[in-house]
Amino acid sequence: MAVYAYLWSDEQGESVDKVQQHGLTCQDWQYVFENYQLEEVSRSSDRPIRIGNTPDERRLCMVFEWIEVEWCVLPITGFEIEEKP
């Protein structure tokens, strides 16, 4: 299992605030990031995203950036998405 360093910022308008605005916790974000089912690039921001489920079966999209190496992560935001039919 990979080990990641998360660079969370609790400044207003930054990563912790953005995740909480969508009703998520940093723990939700990190769980889906580490247990994702799909990784793509966002069409709107051109940033990498990971999509997966929380233990309580919410489908989430995590937006992030790699910081210099692929074990140091800058969370940008996260939000709940609907399953495609």
C-alpha positions in Angstrom: 0.0 0.0 0.0 1.3 3.4 -0.9 1.9 6.0 1.8 1.1 9.6 0.9 1.8 13.0 2.5 -1.2 15.3 2.3 -0.6 19.1 2.3 -3.9 20.3 3.7 -4.5 24.0 4.2 -7.1 25.2 6.7 -6.9 28.8 5.5 -10.4 30.1 4.5 -11.2 29.2 0.9 -8.4 26.5 0.7 -8.6 22.7 0.7 -10.1 21.9 4.1 -12.7 24.6 3.6 -13.6 23.5 0.1 -14.0 19.8 1.1 -16.2 20.8 4.1 -18.3 23.0 1.9 -19.3 19.9 0.1 -20.2 18.0 3.3 -17.1 15.9 3.3 -14.3 15.4 5.8 -10.6 15.2 5.2 -10.8 11.5 6.2 -13.5 10.9 3.5 -11.2 12.6 0.9 -8.1 10.6 1.9 -10.1 7.3 2.0 -11.3 7.8 -1.6 -8.0 9.0 -2.8 -6.3 5.9 -1.5 -9.1 3.5 -2.5 -10.1 4.9 -5.9 -11.7 3.0 -8.8 -10.9 5.5 -11.5 -8.3 8.1 -12.2 -8.7 10.7 -14.9 -8.0 14.4 -15.8 -10.6 17.0 -15.1 -12.0 18.6 -18.3 -12.6 21.9 -16.5 -9.4 22.3 -14.5 -7.0 20.0 -16.3 -6.0 18.6 -12.8 -5.9 14.9 -11.9 -9.0 13.5 -10.3 -9.8 10.2 -8.5 -13.2 8.8 -8.2 -14.3 6.2 -5.7 -16.7 5.2 -2.9 -16.6 6.0 0.8 -17.2 3.1 3.3 -20.9 4.3 3.5 -21.2 4.1 -0.3 -21.1 7.7 -1.3 -19.5 8.2 -4.7 -16.9 11.0 -4.5 -14.6 12.9 -6.9 -11.3 14.1 -5.5 -9.4 16.9 -7.3 -5.7 17.2 -6.5 -2.2 18.0 -7.7 1.0 16.0 -7.2 3.7 18.1 -5.6 7.1 17.3 -7.1 6.8 13.5 -6.4 4.0 11.1 -6.7 3.6 10.6 -2.9 3.1 14.2 -1.9 -0.5 15.3 -2.6 -2.1 18.8 -2.6 -5.8 18.3 -2.1 -7.8 20.9 -4.1 -11.4 19.9 -3.5 -13.8 16.9 -3.4 -17.5 16.5 -3.9 -20.2 13.9 -4.2 -21.2 12.7 -7.6 -24.1 10.5 -8.9 -23.5 7.1 -10.4 -24.0 7.0 -14.2 -26.9 4.8 -15.1 
